[in-house]
Amino acid sequence: QVQLVESGGGLVQPGGSLRLSCAASGSIFSINVMGWYRQAPGKQRELVAGIGSGGSTNYADSVNGRFTISRDNAKNTVYLQMNSVKPEDTAVYYCWLRVFPGTQYDYWGQGTQVTVSS
């Protein structure tokens, strides 16, 4: 069983910074994608950023230029550095892992609350 353990969420003021971490354990295939989704109340869950095992990245337009995703393959850990945060970044952030054992399969973290407020 794959487990994703998140940390780093909390309360931050507009313009501030926060770093989320997610460590994956279990039967993780070497070819994978890790990233972060977020969901605000009453809204659909949306992809914030993703990073492949080879290092390629993609970002939602709303966070591009402010957030940076990175990963440590040796630790099976993905990070989201959140800079210049805005109130609209407030959401539950979910760590995401996609593996390709034959067909693709997704795993999800429990979610961590990020609140941007002054």
C-alpha positions as YAML, in Angstrom:
chain: A
units: angstrom
residues:
- id: 1
  name: GLN
  ca: [0.00, 0.00, 0.00]
- id: 2
  name: VAL
  ca: [1.29, 3.44, -0.96]
- id: 3
  name: GLN
  ca: [1.12, 6.15, 1.66]
- id: 4
  name: LEU
  ca: [1.60, 9.88, 1.17]
- id: 5
  name: VAL
  ca: [2.45, 11.93, 4.26]
- id: 6
  name: GLU
  ca: [2.08, 15.68, 3.98]
- id: 7
  name: SER
  ca: [3.39, 18.48, 6.15]
- id: 8
  name: GLY
  ca: [3.86, 22.23, 6.08]
- id: 9
  name: GLY
  ca: [0.35, 23.59, 5.87]
- id: 10
  name: GLY
  ca: [-0.87, 26.37, 8.09]
- id: 11
  name: LEU
  ca: [-1.79, 30.02, 8.35]
- id: 12
  name: VAL
  ca: [0.20, 32.62, 6.44]
- id: 13
  name: GLN
  ca: [-0.29, 36.30, 5.66]
- id: 14
  name: PRO
  ca: [-0.77, 37.58, 2.11]
- id: 15
  name: GLY
  ca: [2.59, 38.04, 0.44]
- id: 16
  name: GLY
  ca: [4.22, 35.49, 2.70]
- id: 17
  name: SER
  ca: [5.74, 32.12, 1.96]
- id: 18
  name: LEU
  ca: [5.07, 28.53, 2.87]
- id: 19
  name: ARG
  ca: [6.62, 25.20, 1.90]
- id: 20
  name: LEU
  ca: [4.64, 22.00, 1.67]
- id: 21
  name: SER
  ca: [6.29, 18.59, 1.78]
- id: 22
  name: CYS
  ca: [5.00, 15.15, 0.88]
- id: 23
  name: ALA
  ca: [6.87, 11.91, 1.43]
- id: 24
  name: ALA
  ca: [5.75, 8.78, -0.37]
- id: 25
  name: SER
  ca: [6.32, 5.26, 0.90]
- id: 26
  name: GLY
  ca: [5.38, 1.79, -0.26]
- id: 27
  name: SER
  ca: [5.46, 0.19, -3.68]
- id: 28
  name: ILE
  ca: [6.38, 3.22, -5.73]
- id: 29
  name: PHE
  ca: [7.32, 2.65, -9.34]
- id: 30
  name: SER
  ca: [10.34, 4.52, -10.62]
- id: 31
  name: ILE
  ca: [8.36, 6.09, -13.43]
- id: 32
  name: ASN
  ca: [5.90, 8.41, -11.80]
- id: 33
  name: VAL
  ca: [4.51, 11.89, -11.46]
- id: 34
  name: MET
  ca: [4.10, 13.69, -8.14]
- id: 35
  name: GLY
  ca: [2.42, 16.96, -7.44]
- id: 36
  name: TRP
  ca: [-0.17, 18.98, -5.68]
- id: 37
  name: TYR
  ca: [-3.86, 19.55, -6.16]
- id: 38
  name: ARG
  ca: [-5.96, 21.96, -4.16]
- id: 39
  name: GLN
  ca: [-9.63, 22.32, -3.38]
- id: 40
  name: ALA
  ca: [-11.35, 25.37, -1.95]
- id: 41
  name: PRO
  ca: [-14.84, 25.17, -0.44]
- id: 42
  name: GLY
  ca: [-17.48, 24.88, -3.13]
- id: 43
  name: LYS
  ca: [-14.92, 24.48, -5.90]
- id: 44
  name: GLN
  ca: [-13.55, 21.62, -7.96]
- id: 45
  name: ARG
  ca: [-10.22, 20.09, -7.10]
- id: 46
  name: GLU
  ca: [-7.60, 21.53, -9.44]
- id: 47
  name: LEU
  ca: [-4.03, 20.70, -10.30]
- id: 48
  name: VAL
  ca: [-1.59, 23.23, -8.86]
- id: 49
  name: ALA
  ca: [1.69, 21.76, -10.03]
- id: 50
  name: GLY
  ca: [3.17, 18.47, -11.12]
- id: 51
  name: ILE
  ca: [6.67, 17.11, -11.60]
- id: 52
  name: GLY
  ca: [7.77, 13.97, -13.39]
- id: 53
  name: SER
  ca: [10.46, 11.59, -12.23]
- id: 54
  name: GLY
  ca: [12.64, 13.07, -14.97]
- id: 55
  name: GLY
  ca: [12.19, 16.59, -13.63]
- id: 56
  name: SER
  ca: [9.70, 18.10, -16.05]
- id: 57
  name: THR
  ca: [7.19, 20.45, -14.41]
- id: 58
  name: ASN
  ca: [3.90, 22.10, -15.11]
- id: 59
  name: TYR
  ca: [1.92, 24.71, -13.21]
- id: 60
  name: ALA
  ca: [-1.55, 26.12, -13.10]
- id: 61
  name: ASP
  ca: [-1.67, 29.59, -14.64]
- id: 62
  name: SER
  ca: [-2.85, 31.03, -11.33]
- id: 63
  name: VAL
  ca: [0.35, 30.02, -9.51]
- id: 64
  name: ASN
  ca: [2.92, 30.12, -12.28]
- id: 65
  name: GLY
  ca: [5.76, 32.43, -11.28]
- id: 66
  name: ARG
  ca: [4.88, 32.29, -7.59]
- id: 67
  name: PHE
  ca: [5.05, 28.59, -6.73]
- id: 68
  name: THR
  ca: [7.87, 26.17, -7.39]
- id: 69
  name: ILE
  ca: [7.60, 22.41, -7.32]
- id: 70
  name: SER
  ca: [10.60, 20.18, -6.76]
- id: 71
  name: ARG
  ca: [11.35, 16.61, -5.77]
- id: 72
  name: ASP
  ca: [13.98, 14.48, -4.13]
- id: 73
  name: ASN
  ca: [13.85, 11.10, -5.83]
- id: 74
  name: ALA
  ca: [16.09, 9.46, -3.24]
- id: 75
  name: LYS
  ca: [13.60, 10.39, -0.52]
- id: 76
  name: ASN
  ca: [10.49, 9.99, -2.68]
- id: 77
  name: THR
  ca: [9.51, 13.44, -1.52]
- id: 78
  name: VAL
  ca: [7.89, 16.31, -3.37]
- id: 79
  name: TYR
  ca: [7.89, 19.93, -2.26]
- id: 80
  name: LEU
  ca: [5.82, 22.96, -3.10]
- id: 81
  name: GLN
  ca: [7.45, 26.30, -2.35]
- id: 82
  name: MET
  ca: [4.68, 28.87, -2.17]
- id: 83
  name: ASN
  ca: [5.80, 32.48, -2.44]
- id: 84
  name: SER
  ca: [3.82, 35.71, -2.68]
- id: 85
  name: VAL
  ca: [0.73, 33.89, -1.52]
- id: 86
  name: LYS
  ca: [-2.70, 35.40, -2.02]
- id: 87
  name: PRO
  ca: [-6.01, 34.91, -0.21]
- id: 88
  name: GLU
  ca: [-7.29, 32.99, -3.23]
- id: 89
  name: ASP
  ca: [-4.60, 30.38, -2.57]
- id: 90
  name: THR
  ca: [-6.56, 29.32, 0.50]
- id: 91
  name: ALA
  ca: [-7.54, 25.68, 0.07]
- id: 92
  name: VAL
  ca: [-6.89, 22.16, 1.18]
- id: 93
  name: TYR
  ca: [-3.78, 21.00, -0.65]
- id: 94
  name: TYR
  ca: [-3.50, 17.34, -1.59]
- id: 95
  name: CYS
  ca: [-0.33, 15.50, -2.45]
- id: 96
  name: TRP
  ca: [-0.70, 13.38, -5.57]
- id: 97
  name: LEU
  ca: [1.23, 10.45, -6.96]
- id: 98
  name: ARG
  ca: [0.63, 8.85, -10.33]
- id: 99
  name: VAL
  ca: [2.38, 5.58, -11.12]
- id: 100
  name: PHE
  ca: [2.51, 3.51, -14.27]
- id: 101
  name: PRO
  ca: [2.74, -0.19, -13.32]
- id: 102
  name: GLY
  ca: [0.90, -1.16, -16.52]
- id: 103
  name: THR
  ca: [-1.93, 1.28, -16.49]
- id: 104
  name: GLN
  ca: [-1.76, 4.58, -14.63]
- id: 105
  name: TYR
  ca: [-2.95, 4.68, -11.04]
- id: 106
  name: ASP
  ca: [-3.35, 7.65, -8.70]
- id: 107
  name: TYR
  ca: [-2.75, 7.95, -4.97]
- id: 108
  name: TRP
  ca: [-3.70, 10.84, -2.74]
- id: 109
  name: GLY
  ca: [-2.55, 12.34, 0.52]
- id: 110
  name: GLN
  ca: [-4.96, 13.22, 3.29]
- id: 111
  name: GLY
  ca: [-4.81, 16.94, 2.54]
- id: 112
  name: THR
  ca: [-3.33, 19.83, 4.45]
- id: 113
  name: GLN
  ca: [-5.04, 23.16, 5.03]
- id: 114
  name: VAL
  ca: [-3.39, 26.33, 3.75]
- id: 115
  name: THR
  ca: [-5.03, 29.55, 4.86]
- id: 116
  name: VAL
  ca: [-3.87, 32.92, 3.55]
- id: 117
  name: SER
  ca: [-5.35, 35.69, 5.64]
- id: 118
  name: SER
  ca: [-4.49, 38.98, 7.30]
...
